[in-house]
Structure formats: C-alpha cells, structure tokens
Amino acid sequence: MQSSTSLAILVIDENRIRASIIEVGLRESGHDNVTVIHDISAVAHTIAATNPDVIVIDLENPNRDVLENMFQLSRAVKRPVAMFVDRADRASIEAAVEAGVSAYVVDGLKRERVKPILDMAISRFNAFSRLTRELEEARGELESRKLIERAKGILMRSKGLSEQDAYALLRKTAMNQNRKIAEIAQSLVTAAGLLGEDQ
Amino acid sequence: MSDHQIIAGFMPLLDSALLVTAKEKGFAEREGVDLALVRETSWANIRDRLAVGHFQVAHMLAPMPIACNLGLTPLASRTIAPLALGLGGNAVTVSNALWAEMERHGARADLDPARAGAAVKAVVAARADAKRPQLRFAVVHPHSGHNYELRYWLAACGVDPDRDIEIVILPPPLMADALGAGNIDGYCVGEPWSTAAVVARRGHIATVKAAIWKGSPEKVLGAQALWAENHPEALTALLRALYRAAIWCADPGNRDELAAILARPAYVDRPAEWMMPALSGNIDVGGADSVFVEEFFVPLAKAATFPWKSHALWLYTQMVRWGQIGHDQANEKIARETYRPDIYRAALEPLGVALPGANAKVEGALKHATPVGSAGASLTLGPDGFFDGGLFDPDKVDDYIAAQSRSGAA
C-alpha cells in the first residue's frame, strides 16, 4: 500500500506567491512529490513528465478550459482525471469555489487521501485572499491619507487656513454632504488640478 | 425599485451585449431586476459558479447547458436555456503564413467557406506530402459552436478534423498572440478576438460563422434550473429586460454607444473600434480587404433570441458526431428539453413579441428571408442555410446522425 506521501501533486498557479504558500503547505503535511508551474504553456509536457495524481489550479486561471480538455482528450494524460468533488459533497464544492481553487484527481483515487489536500488548498487560498484584501485595504487607506494631505495643502494655500482649520473644513464638508473625507479631498484635488492650482 | 436580485456571469465577448445592455441601459432596472454582472476568465468558472449558486444565470456557449445536463462536464447542475443571446458572431482566422499558402491554392478574400475550405484541404495534403507538421487550430471549448462549426466546415470540405489537423483549446483573449507566436495556425472564435489578430496584422479572416451556417446559434442565457423553477417571476422579468436590450442593440443608431459600452474595462476591455466590424457587418479580413457580411451578428431579427429546439438538437448531433457522447433516445430527450421555448413564450407573449409558430424548424430549409405565420407581430425567418446545402430535420435526428461521417457532409 502506498503511503500518503507518495502522491504526485501538480500545482498550477500564475500567482507565484500563492503557489509557494500552497507548496509549503503541502510539504508541511508530508507531501514531497510536489511540482509547481506558473505558466500553462508547459502543462501538457509537465503532466506527461510528472504523471500527477492530483492537480490543483486557481480559478482565476483562464486556462482551466484548456486543462479540462486535456483530461478529456487524454493525449497528454495517460490516466482518466476527474474534478475532485463528489457530486454529493456540495459543501466541498462551495468551499473550493469560494476560495478560488479547484482540484482534479485521477479517477479511482481514494477520497480520504485527497480530501485533506483540497482542504489545505482551500484554507491557504482563503488565507491568501484575506491577505490580499487586507493589503488592498491598507493601500486604499494610504491613498486616502495622501489625498487628504494634498487637499489640506490646497486649502491652506488658497484660503490661508491653518492645517487644523483646513482639516476641519474638509471634515465639516464631508459631514454636510454625507460623504467620506477622502472623497471630498479627491474632488478638491481634481478640481484644483483642472484649475491648475495644485502645484 | 428592484424586486429581483440576479447575478449573471459573463465572458468578455461581443455577444455579452444583451446582458451588458440590459444592465447599462436600464432595461433590467425597469423590469424590477437588480442585475449584477460578473466577468469570468473561463467557461469552467461560469459552469462551476452557476452550479454552486454564485450565479443564477450566465452567458453560455449554446451547447454548454446541454453538455451539463448530459453529464459531460466535471461539475454540473441542471441548467436550462430559456433565451438565446443572438445568432452568429464568430469567424475563422488563420495566420498570415497559412493564408499565403491558402491563397496559392485558390483562397480569396471573400470569406467564401467552400473556396477557403478547398484551399485548407489542398494545404493539408501538400503539408502531408512534404512531411511538415499538421495544421493546428484552436477553439474556445470542446462544447462550443466554434468547435462544431469549424469541424462541420472542414469535414464538408474533405478535411477530417480529428485525423488531418489538430484542434486545441485556448481562451479567446490569448488566441491572437498564439497565432502571432506560431503556436497555432488558425482559430475559430467570437468577436472581437478575430479582429484583434487583424488589427495586429497577425492573421487573416478566412471565413465566418454566418457563411458556414447562416443564422446559427452561438450563445444562450443559461439559467440554473432549480433557481428558475423557484423564481419564475424573476426569470420572466429578466427575459423581458434582455428582449428590450436586444431591440436596443439591433438599432444601427445605437452602434457607437454599444461599442463604447462594451469597450469599458469592466466588460470586453478592448478598443471600441474593435467592436464595430461585428456590429456593422463590415469585416476587415486582413490585408487591405474588407467584406460586408449580412447578418454577421444578429441580436434581434429572425427570432434571434428564440431558443429553438432544432438548434439544441443539431448541437447534440455534433456531440455524437465527434465522439463526445453516444446517441440514444434518452440523451436526445435531454438535449431537446434543455432549451425552453415554453418559458420564452410565456414571458414575452404579453409584450406582443413576434413569436414563431413552432418550437423547432428544419435548419437549412430557408434559402431566402421568409415571412412566417406567427403569434402577435409579423416575423421573418431565414435564410438559415448551411454552406454545403445540408438540411437538418429535427424530426429525423436518427437519420441525420446515421448519415453524418467524420469527413464529408452529413
């Protein structure tokens, strides 16, 4: 009987950071036979060379249709491959799609050997998308702060206000219009740009 | 006020026009539908997200709902097609090198499928004699109008699409680059992805779907069957919004605005000029040549949104022809029942929409535009001919399947 560590796993992800997070996760859970590719153009060759039992691919990848067709044609793939998800296991399907990952397995492979791999992929994808989201939010916040600084500068120059009064004016306008301070700042910066005042 | 929230998945293609217009021009809102559109990167994602309920409906390749219901896809939920998203819209584009070879074998810049097909056949034979590699063509999906019309065209011209050439799958936005890089010799795809190759001077349009089979099915609205059954009012409202969107899209006066909307980053995300050939029918085929194609893409006329059961059945016969599924009465029934003209009729009859008298027609029978008896307003159908003169009688599916071979016309 094969041990779980002997499963050959192919990870296809154009996002290199995420791919390495998945790879680390797989190795930590004892899978040593992991191949990672970022570029799908080599996939037929890689599949033929590594003969994977499990293929994990991200849902952003436009080449999922290419990959699925490969399984149907079975020119590159010697063994029949199916999407991993029992049709009955709706929760698994939903969790995978939510997380943005899908997995294909060689038909006949025992479910209990594959399930942990998919679960790991799902949790790492989830963590990753949360990381990305937090990063985007942080970036957005940084942008907002920069905008507010510039808007304050414009008000200080054009109206001769102190920094504190300039900020208070922005805040008051935002409250009156029921908008965010950053939005008011954006409007002001845009308008000043149009009028050539934001030097 | 919106009574119904509907999320629709779509792919960045010109024939997402009805869905995009329904949202952007307010037709959905006026029917009480809060329509959200989500752009996807693969048909597999569209299928999966419809299956898990992220989407209630989606822009789908016409054979996709049938393939889902026949269990041909890795993941599937019961899917129905209650409306078509127009007719036609595809082209076959070849590399400059292949076009030069085809020209030496008689191809002309006139999009004539018989002449272009004969040239491909001659090129295939010459390459085999010279022991050069086989031609490689790309289509977007195995269960697609593109795959079936490319194969139908080649087979009718004496080229066996399985033995004489290679057919691979590629996402539409990557095709022009693959052609330029020499990875493929040609492809069949929806617009603007043939125009993309012509604009970049990487390819030449050899023929078009509208010439291979005039007025043929391409995309449908796929709806998750369970959702449709539980939300008949929402589906009715959406079908009405899409029909009104089709009227708007069909008005030549709206072409510039439609092209501009589709060009936006959220939709096709390519220049508005790339949308104009398909919308106007003036196809830049490459070189300095332009060919006017009547009914290149039809959003409304000729019952273009009607989900003909004869379309579903013809697509099914091609699944059988190319070995994707075996033929039996149960499978034929599944294909026939995937398309739902009954839902279309119930939703649109109260609007006085021109409805065909039947749910199926003999495909290829109309050589000219023909007024037909219809409930409500007047309706003209056809021409709907196959370029090789083939006829498909939806009452004689067995005979059609028995007669069709892998090469040579059915």
Interface residues (C-beta under 8 A of the other chain):
Chain A: S41 L59 E60 N61 P62 N63 R64 D65 V66 E68 N69 F71 Q72 A82 M83 V85 R87 R90 I93 E94 V97 E98 S102 Y104
Chain B: T41 S42 W43 A44 N45 D48 R49 A51 V52 G53 H54 P74 L75 V140 H141 P142 V168 I169 L170 P171 P173 L174 N183
